[in-house]
Amino acid sequence: MSATLNAGRTRAALRTSARISGELLLVLVAAAVLLWVLGRMWPVVWPLIVGLLLTTLTWPPARFLRRRGLPPALAASLVTLLFLLVATGTVALIAVPVASQSGELTDGVVEGIQRLREWAAGPPLNIGEERIAGAFDTATARVQDSAGTIVSTVVTGVSTVFNGVVTAVLGLFLMFFFLKDGPRFLPWLGRQLPGRLATDLPVVAARCWDTLGAFVRSQALVGLIDAVLIGLGLWILGVPLVLPLAVLTFVAAFVPIIGALFAGLVAVLIALVSNGLTDALIVLAIIVGVQQLEGNVLQPMIQSRGLGLHAAVVLLAVTLGGSLAGIVGSLLAVPVAALVAVVWNYLREQLADPPEPVADGTPT
């Protein structure tokens, strides 16, 4: 015989479910409003994020100089100057060898296109020169018809590059001020807040800073492993510009998905025009293998250890961030998930009951 539901307990369960649902709905509305405000303030928020990420990389040498007795402004200035020199040297390390071999690469591209046409004209495709020429003419006509769209796309690209330069400059200035005045921020924040907030927010902010630093360091380690493995493969195959390509791979590791695709495309193209189709396919296989190792093994393992997140959470965060906000979402998904975990763990610590003592007086 089945048991009869108790009317009072059923009404109580429904009331509890309704109350919890209403509270969750209010939390979701508050989160949506916060995201909307951040979206409206994004031109200010994005340089601030860039400045914080740069500061996590440059804070260790700045802290070392401050501990050796240098004034904060001088230490921040020296570290900022050193960072600019390293960034400029990295760009030169990539650009100078490429520029010195640009003529050879251009000739190789032209030769590669000619070989492609010869291959298409022979078996098994047997595409005649007339059809190839017609295809080129058709493509040219479409490009001419789409001139307006191309111009607008170029203008949009130029605007994006300009905004990126402005963001980088603002982030650099913010990095300098964070290096100079960063240690005074938490005490200042504590003095501005009333009651318990004066204790809670500085503690949460300090933990979030440590977590953000762990993310940047883990990303740099993953990029370094990628650069070494791919650079070693290029060196074994005798592909030119090994060092610039390795540096490009390291830098591109900080831009998920698109960065890896761009660095891999450049490496495959250079291998194609310099060593031929076979080596280009081998380079493609090496890059795909390294990227799979990074995305499925190295990145989840290293970031999960440094950030206190499970590897599955890292993978899901990157996927969700990319689907919601593209490249920027993929870049910020993991640190945002880690910061949310930091806040959640602190709330659990504050809301948890104190441990009950056992009979012998020792805590459980």
C-alpha positions as CSV (number, residue, x, y, z in Angstrom):
1,M,0.0,0.0,0.0
2,S,1.5,3.3,-1.1
3,A,1.9,6.1,1.5
4,T,-0.3,9.2,1.3
5,L,1.3,12.5,0.9
6,N,1.1,14.8,3.9
7,A,-0.6,18.1,2.9
8,G,1.2,20.2,5.4
9,R,4.6,18.9,4.4
10,T,3.8,19.3,0.8
11,R,2.7,23.0,1.2
12,A,5.9,23.6,3.3
13,A,8.1,22.1,0.6
14,L,6.3,24.2,-2.1
15,R,6.8,27.3,-0.1
16,T,10.4,26.6,0.5
17,S,10.9,25.9,-3.2
18,A,9.2,29.1,-4.2
19,R,11.2,31.1,-1.7
20,I,14.5,29.6,-2.9
21,S,13.5,30.1,-6.6
22,G,12.6,33.8,-5.9
23,E,16.0,34.4,-4.2
24,L,17.9,32.7,-7.0
25,L,15.9,34.8,-9.5
26,L,16.9,38.0,-7.6
27,V,20.6,36.8,-7.6
28,L,20.4,36.2,-11.4
29,V,18.9,39.6,-12.0
30,A,21.6,41.3,-9.9
31,A,24.3,39.4,-11.9
32,A,22.7,40.4,-15.2
33,V,22.6,44.0,-14.1
34,L,26.3,43.8,-13.0
35,L,27.2,42.3,-16.4
36,W,25.3,45.1,-18.2
37,V,27.1,47.7,-16.2
38,L,30.5,46.1,-17.0
39,G,29.5,46.0,-20.6
40,R,28.7,49.7,-20.6
41,M,32.0,50.5,-18.8
42,W,34.1,48.1,-21.0
43,P,36.3,50.8,-22.5
44,V,37.5,51.5,-19.0
45,V,37.3,48.0,-17.6
46,W,39.4,46.3,-20.3
47,P,42.5,48.5,-19.9
48,L,42.2,47.9,-16.2
49,I,42.2,44.1,-16.7
50,V,45.2,44.4,-19.1
51,G,47.0,46.5,-16.5
52,L,46.3,43.9,-13.8
53,L,47.5,41.1,-16.0
54,L,50.7,42.9,-16.9
55,T,51.3,43.7,-13.2
56,T,51.1,40.1,-12.2
57,L,54.0,39.4,-14.6
58,T,56.1,42.4,-13.5
59,W,55.4,42.5,-9.8
60,P,58.1,39.9,-8.7
61,P,61.0,42.0,-10.0
62,A,59.4,45.2,-8.6
63,R,59.0,43.6,-5.2
64,F,62.6,42.4,-5.4
65,L,63.8,46.0,-6.0
66,R,61.6,47.5,-3.3
67,R,63.0,45.0,-0.8
68,R,66.5,46.1,-1.7
69,G,65.6,49.6,-0.6
70,L,64.7,51.3,-3.9
71,P,61.8,53.9,-3.7
72,P,58.5,52.6,-5.1
73,A,58.5,55.1,-7.9
74,L,62.0,54.2,-9.0
75,A,61.4,50.5,-8.8
76,A,58.2,50.8,-10.8
77,S,60.0,53.0,-13.4
78,L,62.8,50.5,-13.8
79,V,60.5,47.5,-14.2
80,T,58.3,49.4,-16.7
81,L,61.3,50.4,-18.7
82,L,62.6,46.8,-18.6
83,F,59.2,45.5,-19.7
84,L,59.2,47.9,-22.7
85,L,62.7,46.8,-23.7
86,V,61.7,43.1,-23.5
87,A,58.5,43.7,-25.5
88,T,60.3,45.8,-28.1
89,G,63.1,43.2,-28.3
90,T,60.5,40.4,-28.8
91,V,58.8,42.3,-31.6
92,A,62.2,42.9,-33.2
93,L,63.2,39.3,-32.8
94,I,60.2,38.4,-34.9
95,A,60.1,41.2,-37.4
96,V,63.8,41.6,-38.3
97,P,64.4,38.0,-39.5
98,V,61.1,38.0,-41.3
99,A,61.9,41.3,-43.1
100,S,65.4,40.1,-44.0
101,Q,64.0,37.0,-45.7
102,S,60.8,38.6,-47.1
103,G,62.1,38.5,-50.7
104,E,62.9,34.8,-50.4
105,L,59.5,34.1,-48.8
106,T,57.7,36.2,-51.5
107,D,59.4,34.2,-54.3
108,G,58.5,31.0,-52.5
109,V,54.9,32.0,-52.3
110,V,54.8,32.8,-56.0
111,E,56.5,29.5,-56.8
112,G,54.1,27.7,-54.5
113,I,51.1,29.2,-56.3
114,Q,52.6,28.2,-59.7
115,R,53.1,24.6,-58.5
116,L,49.6,24.6,-57.2
117,R,48.3,25.6,-60.7
118,E,50.5,22.9,-62.3
119,W,49.2,20.3,-59.9
120,A,45.6,21.3,-60.6
121,A,46.2,21.1,-64.3
122,G,47.6,17.5,-64.1
123,P,46.0,14.3,-63.0
124,P,43.8,13.4,-61.2
125,L,42.0,16.8,-61.4
126,N,43.0,17.7,-65.0
127,I,41.7,21.2,-64.7
128,G,42.6,23.2,-67.8
129,E,44.4,26.5,-67.8
130,E,41.2,28.1,-69.2
131,R,39.2,27.0,-66.2
132,I,41.9,28.1,-63.8
133,A,42.1,31.5,-65.5
134,G,38.3,31.8,-65.5
135,A,38.2,31.0,-61.7
136,F,40.8,33.8,-61.1
137,D,38.7,36.2,-63.2
138,T,35.6,35.3,-61.3
139,A,37.3,35.8,-58.0
140,T,38.7,39.1,-59.2
141,A,35.2,40.2,-60.3
142,R,33.8,39.3,-56.9
143,V,36.5,41.2,-55.1
144,Q,35.8,44.3,-57.3
145,D,32.0,44.0,-56.6
146,S,32.7,43.7,-52.9
147,A,35.0,46.7,-52.8
148,G,32.7,48.6,-50.5
149,T,32.4,45.7,-48.0
150,I,36.2,45.2,-48.1
151,V,36.8,48.9,-47.5
152,S,34.4,48.9,-44.5
153,T,36.1,45.7,-43.2
154,V,39.5,47.3,-43.5
155,V,38.3,50.5,-41.7
156,T,36.9,48.3,-38.9
157,G,40.2,46.4,-38.7
158,V,42.1,49.7,-38.5
159,S,39.8,50.9,-35.8
160,T,40.2,47.6,-33.9
161,V,44.0,47.9,-34.1
162,F,43.9,51.6,-33.0
163,N,41.7,50.6,-30.0
164,G,44.1,47.8,-29.2
165,V,47.0,50.2,-29.2
166,V,45.1,52.6,-26.9
167,T,44.2,49.8,-24.6
168,A,47.9,48.6,-24.5
169,V,49.1,52.2,-23.7
170,L,46.5,52.7,-20.9
171,G,47.3,49.2,-19.5
172,L,51.0,50.1,-19.4
173,F,50.3,53.3,-17.5
174,L,48.0,51.5,-15.1
175,M,50.7,48.8,-14.7
176,F,53.2,51.5,-13.6
177,F,50.8,52.9,-11.0
178,F,49.9,49.4,-9.7
179,L,53.6,48.6,-9.3
180,K,54.2,52.0,-7.6
181,D,51.1,52.2,-5.3
182,G,49.7,48.6,-5.3
183,P,50.7,47.6,-1.7
184,R,49.0,50.7,-0.3
185,F,45.6,49.8,-2.0
186,L,44.4,47.2,0.5
187,P,45.1,49.3,3.6
188,W,43.4,52.3,1.9
189,L,40.4,50.1,0.9
190,G,40.1,48.9,4.5
191,R,39.9,52.5,5.8
192,Q,37.1,53.4,3.4
193,L,34.8,50.6,4.3
194,P,32.5,50.3,7.4
195,G,32.2,47.4,9.8
196,R,33.0,43.9,8.7
197,L,33.5,44.9,5.1
198,A,36.8,46.6,6.1
199,T,38.1,43.1,6.9
200,D,36.4,40.9,4.4
201,L,37.0,42.8,1.2
202,P,40.7,43.3,1.6
203,V,41.1,39.6,2.4
204,V,39.1,38.6,-0.7
205,A,41.1,41.1,-2.8
206,A,44.4,39.7,-1.6
207,R,43.3,36.1,-2.4
208,C,42.0,37.2,-5.8
209,W,45.4,38.8,-6.6
210,D,47.3,35.6,-5.7
211,T,44.9,33.6,-7.9
212,L,45.3,36.0,-10.8
213,G,49.1,35.8,-10.5
214,A,48.9,31.9,-10.5
215,F,46.8,32.1,-13.7
216,V,49.3,34.3,-15.6
217,R,52.3,32.2,-14.5
218,S,50.6,29.0,-15.5
219,Q,49.6,30.4,-18.9
220,A,53.2,31.6,-19.4
221,L,54.5,28.0,-18.6
222,V,52.1,26.5,-21.1
223,G,53.2,28.9,-23.7
224,L,56.8,28.2,-23.0
225,I,56.2,24.4,-23.4
226,D,54.4,25.0,-26.7
227,A,57.2,27.2,-28.0
228,V,59.9,24.7,-27.1
229,L,58.1,21.7,-28.6
230,I,57.1,23.4,-31.8
231,G,60.5,25.2,-32.1
232,L,62.3,21.8,-31.7
233,G,60.1,20.3,-34.4
234,L,60.8,23.2,-36.8
235,W,64.5,23.0,-36.1
236,I,64.7,19.2,-36.8
237,L,62.9,19.8,-40.1
238,G,65.2,22.6,-41.1
239,V,62.5,25.2,-41.3
240,P,63.8,28.8,-41.4
241,L,62.9,31.5,-38.8
242,V,62.8,28.9,-36.0
243,L,63.4,31.4,-33.2
244,P,60.9,34.0,-34.4
245,L,58.3,31.3,-34.8
246,A,58.9,30.0,-31.3
247,V,58.6,33.5,-29.8
248,L,55.4,34.0,-31.8
249,T,54.1,30.7,-30.4
250,F,54.9,31.8,-26.9
251,V,53.2,35.2,-27.2
252,A,50.2,33.7,-29.0
253,A,49.6,31.3,-26.1
254,F,48.1,34.2,-24.1
255,V,45.3,34.6,-26.7
256,P,43.4,31.3,-26.6
257,I,42.2,29.6,-29.9
258,I,42.9,32.4,-32.3
259,G,46.5,32.9,-31.1
260,A,47.3,29.2,-31.6
261,L,45.7,29.2,-35.0
262,F,47.6,32.3,-36.2
263,A,51.0,31.0,-35.0
264,G,50.4,27.6,-36.5
265,L,49.3,29.1,-39.8
266,V,52.4,31.2,-40.0
267,A,54.6,28.2,-39.3
268,V,52.9,26.0,-41.8
269,L,53.1,28.7,-44.5
270,I,56.8,29.3,-44.0
271,A,57.5,25.5,-44.1
272,L,55.4,25.3,-47.3
273,V,57.3,28.0,-49.2
274,S,60.7,27.0,-47.9
275,N,60.7,23.2,-47.5
276,G,57.8,22.0,-49.6
277,L,54.5,20.4,-49.1
278,T,55.7,17.3,-47.2
279,D,57.5,19.3,-44.5
280,A,54.5,21.6,-44.3
281,L,52.2,18.7,-43.6
282,I,54.7,17.4,-41.0
283,V,54.7,20.8,-39.3
284,L,50.9,20.9,-39.4
285,A,50.8,17.5,-37.7
286,I,53.3,18.7,-35.0
287,I,51.3,21.8,-34.3
288,V,48.0,19.9,-34.1
289,G,49.6,17.4,-31.8
290,V,51.1,20.0,-29.5
291,Q,47.9,22.0,-29.4
292,Q,45.9,18.9,-28.5
293,L,48.5,18.1,-25.8
294,E,48.2,21.7,-24.5
295,G,44.4,21.9,-24.6
296,N,43.6,18.5,-23.2
297,V,46.5,17.7,-20.9
298,L,48.9,20.5,-20.1
299,Q,46.6,23.5,-19.7
300,P,43.9,21.8,-17.6
301,M,46.6,20.1,-15.4
302,I,48.8,23.2,-14.8
303,Q,45.9,25.6,-14.4
304,S,43.9,23.3,-12.2
305,R,46.9,23.0,-9.9
306,G,47.8,26.7,-9.9
307,L,44.1,27.9,-9.6
308,G,42.6,25.2,-7.5
309,L,40.1,24.3,-10.2
310,H,39.4,20.9,-11.6
311,A,40.6,20.2,-15.1
312,A,37.0,19.7,-16.3
313,V,36.1,23.1,-14.9
314,V,38.9,24.8,-16.8
315,L,37.7,23.2,-20.1
316,L,34.1,24.1,-19.5
317,A,35.0,27.7,-18.5
318,V,37.0,28.2,-21.7
319,T,34.2,26.8,-23.8
320,L,31.5,28.9,-22.1
321,G,33.6,32.1,-22.2
322,G,34.4,31.6,-25.9
323,S,30.7,31.1,-26.7
324,L,29.6,34.1,-24.7
325,A,32.3,36.7,-25.5
326,G,34.6,35.3,-28.2
327,I,38.3,35.7,-27.9
328,V,38.1,38.0,-24.9
329,G,35.7,35.6,-23.2
330,S,38.1,32.7,-23.8
331,L,41.0,34.7,-22.4
332,L,39.1,35.8,-19.2
333,A,37.0,32.7,-18.6
334,V,39.6,30.7,-16.5
335,P,40.7,33.6,-14.2
336,V,37.0,34.7,-13.8
337,A,36.1,31.1,-12.8
338,A,39.0,31.1,-10.4
339,L,38.0,34.4,-8.8
340,V,34.4,33.2,-8.4
341,A,35.8,30.1,-6.7
342,V,37.9,32.3,-4.4
343,V,34.8,34.4,-3.4
344,W,32.7,31.2,-2.9
345,N,35.3,29.5,-0.7
346,Y,35.6,32.7,1.5
347,L,31.8,32.8,1.8
348,R,31.7,29.2,2.8
349,E,34.4,29.8,5.5
350,Q,32.4,32.7,6.9
351,L,29.1,30.9,6.8
352,A,30.3,27.6,8.1
353,D,29.6,26.5,11.7
354,P,32.6,26.4,14.0
355,P,33.9,22.8,14.6
356,E,32.4,21.2,17.6
357,P,34.8,19.9,20.3
358,V,34.8,16.2,21.0
359,A,34.7,14.6,24.4
360,D,38.5,14.9,25.1
361,G,38.4,18.6,24.3
362,T,40.2,18.4,21.0
363,P,38.4,20.0,18.0
364,T,37.1,17.7,15.2
